[in-house]
Amino acid sequence: MDYIGLLFSCPKGEESINCPFCQLRSEGLVNGLNRWKAMPVKKRNGLINAHLHCSLRDETFDCILSEINM
């Protein structure tokens, strides 16, 4: 799966202040993309795992809220 789209924006619409992709986005598209391509695979996987963890945490929280509001 290709996560390069995370260099453009956060799919949630709002970035977490702890998002590791914020730094890459703040460097502009060309610089962020160049850094991404130059990164070791292990580091890229770490950034992707942080994104997935954040997404799952927010989805779980949304599910809990919807159950409370039923």
N, C-alpha and C positions, 0 to 999 in steps of 0.2 A: 504494500500500500504506500502511496506517495503522500507525504504530509507537507509538501512544499507550499501548498496553499496557506498554511499557517504563517508564512512570511508576509502575506498580504493583510490578513486580518484574523480576528478571533471569530470562530463560527457562532459563539454565544452572543456576539454583538457588543459585548463589553469585556475588556481585558481585566484580569485579576492583577493586582499590583505585584503579585509574585510570579507572574507569567514569564518563563524564560525566553519566550519569543518576543517579548516587548523590546528587549535590547536589540535584537536583530531588526525588528520593524523600525526602530528609531534611527537606524543607520541608513535608511533609504533602501529602496528595492535592490538596486545594483550591488551596493556594498553588502547588504544583508544576504543576498543570494550568493555572492562570492564567498562570504564567510561560511555559509551553510555548506557549499560545495567543498570547501577546504577542510571542514571539520572531520575529524575521525568518526567512523561509523558508530563507535561506542558512545561518543558524546552526542551525536544526533539522536541515537536511540534513547539516551537519557532525557533529552528535551521532549521527544515524542511521548515517552512514558509519563513525564510530568504533565503534559497536556491531557493525556488519557485519564490520569488520576484526577485532575481538576474537573474534567467533564463528567466522570462517573460520580464524583463527590457531589456536584451540583445536581445531577439527575436524581441521585438518591435523596437529596434534600428536598427537591421538588415533589418527589413521590410521597415523602413523609408529610409535607405540608398539605398535599391534596387529600391524604387520608384524614388528617386532623380536621380539615374544613368540610368533610362530608356530613 
